[in-house]
Protein backbone atom coordinates (compact mmCIF):
# COMPACT_ATOMS: atom_id res chain seq x y z
CA UNK A 1 0.00 0.00 0.00
CA UNK A 2 1.31 3.47 -0.88
CA UNK A 3 2.27 5.53 2.16
CA UNK A 4 0.83 8.96 1.38
CA UNK A 5 1.54 12.24 3.13
CA UNK A 6 -2.10 12.37 4.22
CA UNK A 7 -1.78 8.95 5.87
CA UNK A 8 1.37 10.01 7.69
CA UNK A 9 -0.35 13.21 8.88
CA UNK A 10 -3.34 11.24 10.15
CA UNK A 11 -1.09 8.95 12.17
CA UNK A 12 0.86 11.88 13.56
CA UNK A 13 -2.33 13.66 14.59
CA UNK A 14 -3.61 10.51 16.27
CA UNK A 15 -0.48 9.58 18.17
CA UNK A 16 1.62 12.74 18.38
CA UNK A 17 4.56 10.78 16.93
CA UNK A 18 7.25 12.45 14.81
CA UNK A 19 6.98 12.44 11.03
CA UNK A 20 9.79 9.93 10.41
CA UNK A 21 8.51 7.62 13.15
CA UNK A 22 4.97 7.77 11.74
CA UNK A 23 6.20 7.02 8.24
CA UNK A 24 8.30 4.10 9.48
CA UNK A 25 5.36 2.69 11.44
CA UNK A 26 3.13 2.78 8.36
CA UNK A 27 5.86 1.21 6.23
CA UNK A 28 6.38 -1.58 8.74
CA UNK A 29 2.64 -2.32 8.88
CA UNK A 30 1.88 -1.88 5.15
CA UNK A 31 -0.25 1.17 5.74
CA UNK A 32 -2.55 -0.40 8.34
CA UNK A 33 -3.45 2.54 10.62
CA UNK A 34 -4.45 0.49 13.67
CA UNK A 35 -1.40 -1.74 13.36
CA UNK A 36 0.80 1.37 12.94
CA UNK A 37 -0.60 2.85 16.16
CA UNK A 38 0.16 -0.40 17.97
CA UNK A 39 3.65 -0.45 16.45
CA UNK A 40 4.32 3.06 17.79
CA UNK A 41 2.95 2.17 21.21
CA UNK A 42 5.12 -0.95 21.32
CA UNK A 43 8.17 1.14 20.57
CA UNK A 44 7.13 3.73 23.14
CA UNK A 45 7.19 6.47 20.49
CA UNK A 46 3.55 7.53 20.65
CA UNK A 47 3.70 7.79 24.43
CA UNK A 48 6.94 9.77 24.31
CA UNK A 49 5.68 12.17 21.68
CA UNK A 50 2.56 13.02 23.67
CA UNK A 51 4.78 14.14 26.54
CA UNK A 52 7.14 16.23 24.42
CA UNK A 53 5.19 19.44 24.92
CA UNK A 54 5.45 19.39 28.70
CA UNK A 55 7.85 21.75 30.43
CA UNK A 56 11.00 19.96 31.58
CA UNK A 57 12.71 22.28 34.07
CA UNK A 58 13.92 19.79 36.69
CA UNK A 59 16.52 17.03 36.29
CA UNK A 60 20.25 16.85 36.87
CA UNK A 61 23.55 18.48 35.98
CA UNK A 62 26.41 16.00 35.65
CA UNK A 63 30.14 16.77 35.51
CA UNK A 64 33.00 14.64 34.24
CA UNK A 65 36.73 15.44 34.26
CA UNK A 66 39.35 13.65 32.20
CA UNK A 67 42.86 15.08 32.53
CA UNK A 68 42.84 18.72 31.46
CA UNK A 69 39.26 18.69 30.21
CA UNK A 70 36.02 18.91 32.10
CA UNK A 71 32.46 18.82 30.79
CA UNK A 72 29.10 19.65 32.33
CA UNK A 73 25.75 18.60 30.89
CA UNK A 74 22.17 19.35 31.88
CA UNK A 75 19.47 16.76 31.29
CA UNK A 76 15.99 17.94 32.18
CA UNK A 77 12.87 16.16 33.38
CA UNK A 78 9.45 17.41 34.42
CA UNK A 79 9.69 16.67 38.13
CA UNK A 80 12.32 16.56 40.83
CA UNK A 81 11.35 12.95 41.59
CA UNK A 82 12.92 11.74 38.36
CA UNK A 83 16.26 13.24 39.37
CA UNK A 84 16.29 10.70 42.22
CA UNK A 85 15.49 7.80 39.88
CA UNK A 86 18.48 5.43 39.56
CA UNK A 87 17.59 4.63 35.94
CA UNK A 88 17.56 8.33 35.04
CA UNK A 89 20.82 8.93 36.92
CA UNK A 90 22.54 6.09 35.08
CA UNK A 91 21.46 7.56 31.75
CA UNK A 92 22.65 11.05 32.68
CA UNK A 93 26.03 9.69 33.81
CA UNK A 94 26.46 7.86 30.52
CA UNK A 95 25.56 10.97 28.52
CA UNK A 96 28.05 13.06 30.50
CA UNK A 97 30.91 10.66 29.71
CA UNK A 98 30.08 10.81 26.00
CA UNK A 99 30.03 14.61 26.22
CA UNK A 100 33.82 14.67 26.70
CA UNK A 101 34.12 14.00 22.97
CA UNK A 102 31.13 16.00 21.71
CA UNK A 103 31.40 19.51 20.32
CA UNK A 104 27.82 20.55 21.05
CA UNK A 105 24.34 19.32 21.94
CA UNK A 106 23.54 18.16 18.40
CA UNK A 107 26.73 16.09 18.23
CA UNK A 108 26.02 14.60 21.64
CA UNK A 109 22.44 13.67 20.70
CA UNK A 110 23.81 11.85 17.64
CA UNK A 111 26.54 10.01 19.61
CA UNK A 112 26.38 6.24 19.99
CA UNK A 113 25.26 5.02 23.40
CA UNK A 114 25.11 1.24 23.56
CA UNK A 115 24.06 0.81 19.97
CA UNK A 116 21.53 3.66 19.96
CA UNK A 117 21.90 7.39 19.58
CA UNK A 118 21.62 9.48 22.73
CA UNK A 119 18.41 10.92 21.25
CA UNK A 120 16.92 7.44 20.93
CA UNK A 121 17.97 6.57 24.49
CA UNK A 122 16.20 9.72 25.71
CA UNK A 123 13.09 8.82 23.73
CA UNK A 124 13.05 5.34 25.24
CA UNK A 125 13.40 6.76 28.76
CA UNK A 126 10.53 9.18 28.16
CA UNK A 127 8.38 6.17 27.40
CA UNK A 128 9.52 3.98 30.30
CA UNK A 129 9.77 6.66 33.02
CA UNK A 130 6.74 8.58 31.80
CA UNK A 131 8.00 12.17 31.74
CA UNK A 132 9.26 14.51 29.08
CA UNK A 133 13.06 14.79 29.11
CA UNK A 134 15.61 16.75 27.15
CA UNK A 135 19.33 17.21 26.81
CA UNK A 136 19.48 20.97 27.24
CA UNK A 137 23.12 22.02 27.13
CA UNK A 138 26.76 21.10 27.31
CA UNK A 139 29.76 23.20 28.38
CA UNK A 140 33.47 22.45 28.66
CA UNK A 141 36.53 23.80 30.44
CA UNK A 142 40.09 23.00 29.39
CA UNK A 143 43.12 23.90 31.51
CA UNK A 144 46.29 22.49 33.07
CA UNK A 145 44.09 21.31 35.95
CA UNK A 146 40.30 21.02 35.96
CA UNK A 147 38.46 20.51 39.25
CA UNK A 148 34.77 19.67 39.60
CA UNK A 149 32.24 20.14 42.37
CA UNK A 150 28.56 19.23 42.65
CA UNK A 151 26.34 20.99 45.16
CA UNK A 152 23.60 18.89 46.81
CA UNK A 153 24.66 15.79 44.89
CA UNK A 154 21.88 13.32 44.04
CA UNK A 155 24.49 10.74 43.02
CA UNK A 156 28.22 10.71 42.25
CA UNK A 157 29.14 13.76 40.13
CA UNK A 158 25.56 14.88 39.53
CA UNK A 159 23.10 17.14 41.28
CA UNK A 160 21.34 20.50 41.05
CA UNK A 161 24.45 22.64 40.57
CA UNK A 162 27.64 21.54 38.83
CA UNK A 163 30.85 23.58 38.77
CA UNK A 164 34.08 23.18 36.82
CA UNK A 165 37.17 25.31 37.52
CA UNK A 166 40.23 25.58 35.28
CA UNK A 167 43.55 26.26 37.01
CA UNK A 168 47.12 26.97 36.06
CA UNK A 169 49.25 26.03 39.05
CA UNK A 170 47.84 25.52 42.52
CA UNK A 171 46.34 22.20 43.58
CA UNK A 172 43.04 20.32 43.56
CA UNK A 173 42.21 21.29 47.14
CA UNK A 174 42.30 25.00 46.28
CA UNK A 175 40.38 24.34 43.08
CA UNK A 176 37.66 22.61 45.10
CA UNK A 177 37.40 25.63 47.41
CA UNK A 178 37.01 27.95 44.42
CA UNK A 179 34.38 25.65 42.91
CA UNK A 180 32.40 25.72 46.16
CA UNK A 181 32.70 29.52 46.21
CA UNK A 182 31.31 29.69 42.65
CA UNK A 183 28.41 27.40 43.53
CA UNK A 184 27.51 29.70 46.42
CA UNK A 185 27.99 33.13 44.84
CA UNK A 186 27.16 32.54 41.14
CA UNK A 187 29.50 35.19 39.68
CA UNK A 188 28.50 36.74 36.37
CA UNK A 189 31.97 36.44 34.82
CA UNK A 190 35.60 35.62 35.61
CA UNK A 191 36.73 39.25 35.48
CA UNK A 192 35.67 42.67 34.24
CA UNK A 193 36.97 42.00 30.73
CA UNK A 194 34.62 39.03 30.35
CA UNK A 195 31.51 40.81 31.61
CA UNK A 196 28.85 41.60 29.02
CA UNK A 197 29.41 45.30 28.10
CA UNK A 198 25.63 45.80 28.01
CA UNK A 199 25.36 44.68 31.64
CA UNK A 200 28.16 47.04 32.67
CA UNK A 201 26.64 49.99 30.84
CA UNK A 202 23.19 49.34 32.28
CA UNK A 203 24.60 49.30 35.82
CA UNK A 204 26.61 52.46 35.16
CA UNK A 205 23.50 54.29 33.93
CA UNK A 206 21.51 53.16 36.96
CA UNK A 207 24.21 54.43 39.29
CA UNK A 208 24.39 57.75 37.42
CA UNK A 209 20.62 58.21 37.75
CA UNK A 210 20.76 57.39 41.46
CA UNK A 211 23.66 59.78 42.03
CA UNK A 212 21.92 62.62 40.18
CA UNK A 213 18.95 62.31 42.52
CA UNK A 214 21.28 63.60 45.24
CA UNK A 215 21.59 66.91 43.41
CA UNK A 216 25.38 66.92 43.66
CA UNK A 217 27.60 68.52 40.97
CA UNK A 218 28.54 66.42 37.93
CA UNK A 219 32.24 66.41 38.94
CA UNK A 220 31.31 64.84 42.28
CA UNK A 221 28.91 62.42 40.62
CA UNK A 222 31.68 61.19 38.30
CA UNK A 223 33.86 60.34 41.30
CA UNK A 224 30.92 58.61 42.99
CA UNK A 225 30.32 56.46 39.89
CA UNK A 226 33.94 55.31 39.81
CA UNK A 227 33.63 54.02 43.36
CA UNK A 228 30.23 52.45 42.83
CA UNK A 229 31.29 50.64 39.66
CA UNK A 230 34.37 49.33 41.45
CA UNK A 231 32.06 47.94 44.15
CA UNK A 232 29.80 46.43 41.47
CA UNK A 233 32.75 44.64 39.86
CA UNK A 234 33.80 43.25 43.23
CA UNK A 235 30.33 41.77 43.66
CA UNK A 236 29.74 40.20 40.23
CA UNK A 237 33.18 39.07 39.00
CA UNK A 238 34.75 35.92 40.40
CA UNK A 239 38.24 37.34 40.82
CA UNK A 240 36.92 40.50 42.48
CA UNK A 241 34.64 38.77 45.01
CA UNK A 242 35.57 38.24 48.64
CA UNK A 243 36.63 34.61 48.97
CA UNK A 244 34.03 32.72 51.03
CA UNK A 245 36.78 30.62 52.63
CA UNK A 246 38.64 33.74 53.76
CA UNK A 247 36.61 36.97 53.29
CA UNK A 248 39.67 39.09 54.05
CA UNK A 249 40.99 38.15 50.60
CA UNK A 250 39.54 38.48 47.13
CA UNK A 251 39.42 35.28 45.09
CA UNK A 252 42.22 36.70 42.94
CA UNK A 253 44.40 37.35 46.01
CA UNK A 254 43.64 33.91 47.42
CA UNK A 255 44.67 32.36 44.11
CA UNK A 256 47.99 34.20 44.20
CA UNK A 257 48.63 32.95 47.73
CA UNK A 258 47.91 29.42 46.52
CA UNK A 259 50.28 29.82 43.57
CA UNK A 260 47.39 29.44 41.14
CA UNK A 261 45.77 31.29 38.27
CA UNK A 262 42.08 30.72 37.63
CA UNK A 263 41.76 30.51 33.86
CA UNK A 264 38.07 29.73 33.50
CA UNK A 265 35.00 28.24 35.10
CA UNK A 266 31.50 26.93 34.45
CA UNK A 267 28.57 27.03 36.84
CA UNK A 268 25.54 25.13 35.57
CA UNK A 269 22.30 24.97 37.56
CA UNK A 270 19.30 22.83 36.70
CA UNK A 271 16.47 24.77 35.11
CA UNK A 272 18.06 28.24 35.20
CA UNK A 273 16.42 30.45 32.60
CA UNK A 274 13.51 28.05 31.96
CA UNK A 275 10.10 29.56 32.54
CA UNK A 276 8.15 27.08 34.62
CA UNK A 277 4.41 26.78 34.22
CA UNK A 278 2.81 27.10 37.64
CA UNK A 279 0.04 24.63 38.49
CA UNK A 280 -1.63 23.93 41.80
CA UNK A 281 -0.79 20.55 43.32
CA UNK A 282 -4.31 19.11 42.93
CA UNK A 283 -4.36 19.96 39.23
CA UNK A 284 -0.90 18.45 38.81
CA UNK A 285 -1.97 15.17 40.43
CA UNK A 286 -5.17 15.03 38.36
CA UNK A 287 -3.17 15.62 35.20
CA UNK A 288 -0.69 12.89 36.09
CA UNK A 289 -3.53 10.46 36.79
CA UNK A 290 -4.90 11.05 33.31
CA UNK A 291 -1.52 10.10 31.78
Buried (B, 14 or more C-beta within 10 A) or exposed (E): EEBEEEBBEBBBEBBBBBEEBBBBBBBBBEBBBEBBBBBBBEBBBBBBBBBBEBBBBBBBBBBBBEEEBBBBBBBBBBBBEBBEBEEBBEBBBBBBBBBBEBEEBEBBBEBEBEEEBBBBBBBBBBBEBBBBBBBBBBBBBBBBBBBBBBBEBBBEBBBBBBBBBBBBBBEBEBBBBBBBBBBBBEBBBBBBEEBEEEEBEEBBEEBBEEBEEEEEEEEEBEEBBEEBBEEBBBEBBBBBBBBBEEEEBBBBBBBBEBEBBBBBBBBBBBBEEBEEEEEEEEEEEEEEEEE
